[in-house]
């Protein structure tokens, strides 16, 4: 619900978003992997209607400065 990662993955895999959220929550509580996966997803998955992800835009800005 923060960055829409779980909702986007749920739509892509034709699943209920709450299932993905539950998996991420369980992974977060048991070792912290869920939070890491969520952040990576936020950086790599483009927002709805966008062509580039947050990570891609950051890389492009850095490359333009060089």
JOUR-V704432 format. One record per backbone hydrogen bond with DSSP energy under -0.5 kcal/mol. NH is the residue of the N-H (numbers start at 1). CO is the residue of the C=O. Records with the same first field share a line. If there is no record, write none. Layout:
NH = CO / CO
This chain:
8 = 4
9 = 5
10 = 6
11 = 7
12 = 8
13 = 9
14 = 10 / 11
15 = 10
19 = 16
20 = 16
21 = 17
22 = 18
23 = 19
24 = 20
25 = 21
26 = 22
27 = 23
28 = 24
29 = 25
30 = 26
31 = 29
32 = 27 / 28
33 = 27
34 = 27
36 = 32
37 = 33
38 = 34
39 = 35
40 = 36
41 = 37
42 = 38
43 = 39
44 = 40
45 = 41
47 = 52
50 = 47
54 = 42
55 = 43
57 = 53
58 = 54
59 = 55
60 = 56
61 = 57
62 = 58
63 = 59
64 = 60
65 = 61
66 = 62 / 63
